[in-house]
Amino acid sequence: MRLLDFQSTRLCGVLIRGEFLSQIALNQNASLPSQRFTLSHELSHYLLHQNHTQFLCDGCERSPLEWQANEAAAELLLPYRIFLPILSNIRSNSNRLSGLLELAQRFGVSTQMVRNRVESLSYELWQYNRGVPVDKLKLISRSRQTRLGLPRGPGPDYYFSRPSITVWDDGV
C-alpha cells in the first residue's frame, strides 16, 4: 500500500493487480477515515474480483462490482454483529449528535459512513429492533428488499440528530 499525491481530489485510490505483485495506492490528501474506507474497498476488490486487473475508485462508479466492494468494506469497518447492538443503545442517548460522533470515532470512520451504514442496514435494523438475535438476521440487499416489498427500519435521522441552530428570542 502506498500513499500518493493524486492530481484529483475525486480519486480516492487504485488497485493494480500484477502477475507477481499487486499494489493499492491511496490519495494522501484524503482524510484518515476516507483512506481506511478506500483501503478496505480496494482490498475487497482484490479478494472478491480476482478476474479483474485494475480498479480505479473515483466515487462515481455504481457497478455491481463497486456495490459489492463498498458493502464488503463497510462490513469490514463496521461489522453488523458489533455495530447493531451498539447502535440500538444510541436512541436512548439524549444527545444523539454526540452518539454519531462517538460511533465514528470508535470505528475510525467518518460520520457519513456511519449514516450510510445505518441506511444500508435498515432491514436488518428492523429485524433486530423486533427481537431477532443478531446472529439470526436475514441479510438482504436493498434492491432485493424493494423487489420483495420488505419493510425498512428507521433511517439515520431516527438515531442521529442533524445539527441545527436555534434562535432565541427574548421578546424585546
Buried (B, 14 or more C-beta within 10 A) or exposed (E): EEEEEBEEEEBBBBBBBEEEEEEBBBBEBBEEBBBBBBBBBBBBBBEEBEEEEEBEBEEEEEEEBBBBBBBBBBBBBBEBEEBBEBBBEBEEBEEBBEBBBBBBEEBEBBBBBBBBBBBBBBBBBBBBBEEEEBEEBEEBEBEEBEEEEBEEBEEBEBBBEEEEEEEEEEEE
